[in-house]
Amino acid sequence: MSLGRENFAQEMSLPDQEIDLAKAALYIAQEENPSLEVDYYLKQLDQWAAQVRSLLPVERYPMRVLQGINQILYEELGFRGNEEDYYDPRNSFLDQVMEQRVGIPISLALVYLEVSRRLDFPMVGIGMPGHFLIRPEFEDAGIFVDAFHQGEILFPQDCQDRLQQVFAQPIDLQPEFLEAVSKREFLARMLTNLKLIYINHQDLERALGVIERLLLVFPDAITEQRDRGLLSYQLGRIPSAIADLKTYLAHSPDASDASMIQLLLTQISDQSE
């Protein structure tokens, strides 16, 4: 097991509220880049938070804090959404996002969350379909931040408009779309993005590695076990494929794809005899 995987597994052994999102995200990147110095990037986040702190008045009302974070991250440091190459896997690696100052909504949201946390201004991730947002972590905040679009402040109607832009069709904003996500859900969404990118690039080895980490986040994610089985089969790892696909069918005998998986499993078993 790589150092990055070991570190990530250790972080995932903690209760959700104790998980350090920045560390966990850097451990994901460390698997891609074993020489990555995690502490360097954590200190960089500390430094950016200190820059914001120097701008803030004694009375830290929420909009002033958000304006301060936006000034440092977007105006001075030049962070921006990567519209030109949205599906570049580097957009999902926190070290690369911090170095290049570009990313996708969830990775930029992570930078924003980590800076705000260091200012004792806690914020939470909002797993809106198709476009990740964040908001201050207090009751009835009523405002959301779009880290991908220069820290733009949104109200619920703006979230509805953004949703329609993303899906290019009328879509109703459901209350659950604006609910806060847990730290594990945050990391799972980051990893799922990366998994889909690798599968689309036919980089099955890396996709399999991402699924392994998804199963560290949510060990009972049965569809991830199914996908691990399918990728293992494509990579010629037959015993692993059979074990995972059998587990999937045992847990989800009535799944819509159960008959297809059963057929594949029969074929694999016949081939391996």
N, C-alpha and C positions, 0 to 999 in steps of 0.2 A: 504494500500500500504506500502511495506517495505521501510526502510530508503534508502537502496541501489537503489530501483526503483524510489523513490522520487528524490534522488540526480541525477540519470541518466536522468530522465525526465527534470529536471532543466537544465542540461548541454545540452540536445538536443533542448532546446528552444532558444539556442544561434545561431547566424549566423555561418556557417560552419568554417570560418577562425578563429573564436573566441573559438571554442571548444578545450578544453584541453584533448588531447588523453589519457594521463596517468590517469587523474582524471576519465574520462569516463570509461576506462577499469577497474579501481579500483572499480568504482561503480557497474560494472557488477559482479565483484568478491564479492563485499559487500553483494549482494543479497544471495549469497551462504554462506557467512560468515559474519553475521551481526556485529560481534565484530571487524571487520577489521578496523585498524587505517589508514585512507588514508594518513594523513600527514606524518606518519612514512615512508611510501614507497616513497613519493615524496622527502623527505629529503635524503633518500638513493640514489635516482637518482642524486640529487644535489651533494652528496658526491662522487659518481663515476665519475661524470663530472669533479669535482675538481681534482680528481686523474689524469684524462687524461690531464687536463689543465697544471698540474705541469710538464708534459713530453714535452709539445709543445714549439718549438722555437718561437721567436717573429714573424717571417715570417711563417704564417700558411698556407702553400700551401696544397691543398686538400689531396694529397696522404699521407702527413705527419699526418694530422688530422685523417684520416682513420686508419693509422698504430697505432696511439696512442690509439684510441678507441679499436682497436683489441687487443692491448697489455693488456689493463686493463680488458676488458670484457672476453676475451678468455684465455689469458695466466695467468693473476693474479687471476681473479675471477672464472674462470673455466666454463663459460657458454658453453653449447653445445646443439645440436639438440637431441631431444628425439627419437632416432631411435628404441629403444626397445619397447616403449609403446606410439606410435604416437597418438593413439586415446584416451588416458587418458584425461578426461575433464579438469584435473588440468593444462594441457598444455595451456589452453585458459584463465586461471585466472592469471592476472599480478602479484598478490601477491605471488602465488605459484611458478610462473616462476622465480621471483626474489629470493625467498627463496631457491628453489631447484636448481636454475641455469640451468634448462633444459626447453625446450619448442618446439613449432612447428615454421615454418618459420615466420608466421605473429606475434606471440607473442614475439619472439626474435627480429624481426624487430622493434617492438614497443619500446623495451628497447634501442635498438641502436638509433632509431630516437629521443627518449627523451634525451639521453645523448648528442647526437650531437646538439640538439636544445639548450641545456644549454651551449654549447660552441659557440653559435652564428654561427653555421655551419649548416644551415637548410638542411634537407634531406626530401625526399618524398617517400611514398609507391608506389610500382609498382605492380599492380594486375595481374601479369602473371598467366595464368591458371595453376592450380596445384602446383604452387610454388611461394610464395610471395617474392619479392625482394625490395630493396630500392636503391635510387641514390641521389647524391648531387643535391640540388635544384638550379641549374644554367643552363643557356642555353647551349645546346650541350655538356652536361657533358660527354657523351659517355662511362661512366663507371657505373657499377651497383655493389651492395654489396649483398652477400648471407649471411644473418645473421644466417641461419641454419647451414651453413658449415664454421664456424669459421671466418666469415667476409671476405670470399674469394672475391677478386675483379674480376668482370666479364666484358667482352666486349660483344657486341651484338652476335657474333658468339658463345660465351660461353653460352649465354642465350638460343640460339637455341639448343645447345647440352643438356643443362639442361632440356629443355622442352621435348626432345626426351627420356631422361632418365626417367622422371616422367611418361610419357604415354607409354613408352616401344614400341614405333613405330615411324616411320618417321612422322614429323609434321612440317609444315611451320610456321616460326615465323612471325606473322602479326604485322604491326606497332602498332596497338592498344593494343597488348599484353604488350608493354613497356610504355604505357601512365601512368602518375601519377594518383592516385586516390584521391578523396576528403576525408576529415576526416570522413564524414558520410559513404562513401563507405568502408573505412578502418574498421570502427566499424561494419558495416553490414556484412563484410566478416568474421570478428571474430565471430560474433554471429551466422552466418550461419554454420560455422564449428561446433560450440557448439550444435546447433539445430540438425544437422545430427548425431552427436555422441549420443545425448540423444535418438533420435528416434531409432537408431540402438541398443541401450541398452534397448529399450522399456520403457524408463523413460519418460512417456508421460506428466506427471505433469511439470517436469522441461523443457521439450521441449516446452510446451505451454507458460511457463514463458519467454523463450527466444524469441518466436514469438511476445509476447507482447512488448518486448524491441525492436525488429526489427521494429515494427510498430510505436514506438516512434522515431526511426531513420528516417524511410521513411513511414509516415502515409498513403500514397497512394499506398503502395505496395500491389496490389490486390491479388497476389498469396499467400502472407502471410496471408491475410484475409481468403482465401480459406483453407490454411493449419490449421489456427486456428479453422475454422469451422469443419474440419475433425477430429482434435484432440479433440475438445469439444464433438463431437458426440461419439468418442471412450470412453471419460471420463464420458459419461452420462449427459452432460450439453446440453440438447436438445434445449431449446430456443436460447441459444447463437449460437449453431451449425446452426440452421435454419436461424438466422439473417445474419451470415457471409456467408453462402452458397448462400443465395438469393442476397446478395450484390455482390458476385463474378459473378453470372450469369447476373446480371443487367449490370455490367461493361464489362464483357467478354462473350457475348452471342455466339460468333463464336469461342471460345477457343476449342482446340482439345479435351479437356476433358469435355466440356459443357454438352454433352448428359449423360455422366456417373454421373456428379454432379447433373443434373436434376433428374435422376432416383433415386439417393440416397436421394435427398431432398424430393421426392414424398414418398419414403418409410418411411423416418423419420416423415414426416407430418402425414402419415396414422397411424403410431405407436403412435404418441403423442395425437391423437384424442380420 
